[in-house]
């Protein structure tokens, strides 16, 4: 059974009006950026507030994506996972706890809830709901924009990577609305690669910087390590993965001490950069990374992104 996000027709009326001030700022700001930045910056989880204020729409929702696209942002990133009935939903966390009022917590894991119920689950912004990936892709397709899709596996559930590959195989027109698919999780990448049709989006491995306590599911690629190039080549040589590149974690060294290694990696394959909220997120740093060859650079669109 296939569902469609019931809130879609209301977008542009109720949902958009609530965020008019921030939306106006973005629509005024983005056209002032140069064409290269507009084409390679990626709105992380759409135009949202990482602190979950009501000034912007909730992350990974259709209003968050559409507000970025309407303002002239080409690419939006979203996280996807499976519902209990194996529908592909946009959701970063295993559950809805961060997105609902405190009185509604805890919430069950999304992979234990049917899609129809998830699409109607009350969130802390009442006019907004969890969407399906197919609806987000259709929205991107209509407006000539693209999604960067991160695969989030759930223990005990079928593979979301395989499900996304099947969605594209069933409707190849959606490929135009997808810039790339990525994941930290090798099993999800393997499932996507083994299920995908010949024509598929680029497939990138998300990597983190090595640190104490890092979960085993996170792959690492440290450009300040003498072994980084050998490690990268080993990943790229894996025929079962068929990787097109890496989406690597930002560090202060990336455009400075590690600039030569970063530039070399960008010459080897497609490279994107992600960062934690609170780290450097600016036009100046993004421009440096693009100068070195990055194809994608995440941003949360802070109002301090460019100097006044």
N, C-alpha and C positions, 0 to 999 in steps of 0.2 A: 504494500500500500504506500502511495506517495502523498505527502502532505504539502501544503503551501502556507507560508507564514501569513496568518490571518490579518496581521497589522499592516501589511504592505500598502493597501490603498490609502491609508491614513497619513502616510509619510508626506512631508511637504506642507501639512496643515498643522495638526496638533503638535506632533513631535518637534518639527523644526522651529515653531514659534517660541518654544520654551527656551531656546538657546540663541536667540537672535543677536545678542551682543557679541558673544564669542564667534558666532558664524560670520557676522559682519567684519570682525577683525580679520578672520582667515581669508574671506573673500577679497578684502582690500590688500592683504599682505602677500598672498601667493603670487599674483600677477607681477609683483615687483621683483620677484626672484628671477634669475636668469634661466633660460630654457633648459640648460643641462641639469640644474638643481631640481626644477619642476619635474623633469623626466626620471630622475634617479632617486630622489627622496621617497621614502616609504612611510606613510602614516601608520605608526605602530598601533594596531587594534583600532584603526580609524581615528577620527578626531575626537578624542576622549580625554578626560582628566584622570591621570594615574591615581590621584587621591580620591577619586569617585565623588567629587562635588557635583552639584546639580547645574553647574555652569555649562557643562558639555554633556552630550549623550553618553550612556554607559558603553563601555568597550565592547567591540565585536558585535555591534548591533547595526541594523540597516541605517538608522539615522547617523550613527558615527561614521559609517562608510560613505554615505551619500553626501554628508556635509563636506567631507574632504574632497570628494570628486566634484561637487558643485563649485568648489572654490578654485579648481584647476589643478588639484593634486592628481597625478596619474595613477599612482600605486598605493594600495592599502594592504596592510598585513592583517591576517586573522588566524585564529587557532581553531582547529576542528577536531571533534571527537564523535563517537557514536552514541545514539540513544539505545534504549533497551530493544527496540525493534529495528535497530541497525540503520536508522536515518542519520545523515551527516549534519550535525548542528555546529554552530559557531559558539565556542565556549573555551576559555583558557583553562580554568580550574576543573578538577574532577567533579565538583559540586557547585551549587549556586550561592554559597554562603556570602561571598563578598558582594554579590549583586542584589541581595534582598535586605529588607529591614532586619535589625538585630533580633526583634521579637519573632521572626520567622526562621531563625537558625536553631539547630543545624538542619541542613537540607540533605536529602539522600544523594548519592552519587548519580550523575546524569545517566550513566549506562544502566541504571536500574529503573529508569523512568521512560515511559513511552513518549514518542516524539510529539504526539498531539497534546499531551499534558505539558510537556516542556515548553511548547510554543505559547501556551497560555499561562505559564507560571508567573505569579505576581512578583515583579521586581521593584526595587526602591524608587524607580522612576516609572510610574504606573502606565504611561502611554507607550512604553518600550517593552519589547519582548525578545526572547531568544529566537534567532532566525535559522533557517536551513541554508546550507551551502549553496544549493541549487538556486535559491532566491537571490542570494548575494551575487552569484555569478551572472544571473540574468540581469540584475540591476547594473552591474559593471558593463555588461555587453551593450545594454541600451544606451549607456552614456559614453561608451568608448574608452572605458577605464579598465584597470586590471587589479586582480587580487594576488597577493603573496600568501600562500597557504602553508601553515605549519600543522603537521600531523601530530596529534596527541593520543597516544595509545592508552587503553584502560585495561588493567589486569582482569583476566577472565572474559574479556569481550573479543569478538572477531576483530580483524585488522581494519582500522580506519584508512590505512594506506591503500589496501585492496579496494575498499569501498569508493574512495576518491578516484582511483584508476578506472573502476567500472563505470562511474558516473561520466567521465570523459569519453570512454569507449562507446557508451550508449548515446551520448549527445556530443559529437566532436565540435559542434559550433561553439561550445563553452570554452574550448581551448584558447580562443582569442582573448578571453577575459581573464586568463591566468598567466601571470608573469613567471611564476615558478612554484614548485612544491618543495618543502624542506622539513627536516625533523632532526632532533637530537637522537632519536631512537632508531638504531640500525634495523631492528625487525620490521618497523613500519616502512622504512625506505626499501627494504628487500621485498616486502609485500607489494608495494606500489610498483617497483621495477618489474617484478615477475608477472604482474597482472595487466600492466599498461599496454595499450595498443602501440603500434610502431610510431605513430604520431602522438607525442606526449609533451607536457611542459618540461622545462628544465628541472632537474632534481639536484638539490643541494643538501649537504650535510651541515647541520648546525653544530658549532663547536663552542666550548667554553674554555676559559683559562684554567689550568690546573690549580687546585686549591684544596686545602684540608677539608674533609667532610663532603666533598663533591660526590653526588650519587653516581652509582655505576652506570646508569643509563646515559649519562652525559659523556659525549666524546670530547677530547681535548686536542687543541692544536696551538702550541705556544711558539710564536715566531721568534722569541728570544732564545729558543733552544737550538743547539747545533743540529739536532736531528729533525727539525721541522720539515725540511724539504723532502727527506726520505719518507717521513710519515705521510705527508700530503700525496706523494707519488704512489705510495702503497694503496691509499684509499682510492685514488683516481684509476688505478690499474685493475681494481676489482670488477670483473665483468658481471658479477651477480648484482652489483649495486648500480653500475652504469651512471656514476655521478658526473655532473657537469661542473661541480665546484663546491664552494664552502660559504657558509654564512657565519662569520667569526665574531667572537666577543671583542668589543672595544676595550682598549687599555690606553693609558696616557702615553705609552711608548709607541703606539701603532703608527702615528704620523711623524714620529721623531726618531728615537733610537732604532726602532724596528722598521723604519720607512723603506729601507732597501729590500728587506725580506718581504714586506707587504707588497711592494711594487712587483717583485719577482713572482709572488703567488698570483697576483692579478694578471700577470702575463701568461700564466700556466692555465688558468681556468676562470670561470665566472665567480666573482667574490662579492658578498654583501657583508655589512657590518651592523651588529646590534649592540645596544648598550642598556645597562640598568638605569631605571629612573633615578635621577639625582646626579648621574655622571654627565660629562660634557655633552651638550646637545645644542650645537650652534651652527650657524651658516659658515663660520670660519673653519671649524673642524671638518664639517661635511665637505667643504670645497677642497680641503687638503687631501682627504681620503679619495675623492673623485679624481683629483689631479694625479694621484698615484695609481689609479686604474680601477677603483671600486665601481661596480655596476649598480649597487644598491646601498642605501644608507638609511637606517631607521631613524625616525624622529617622533617625539611625543608632541611636537609643535608648541613648545613653551613660548609665551609672548616675548621672552628675551632671546629668541632664536637669532635675530639679527640686531646689530647695534642700532640705537635710535638715530 
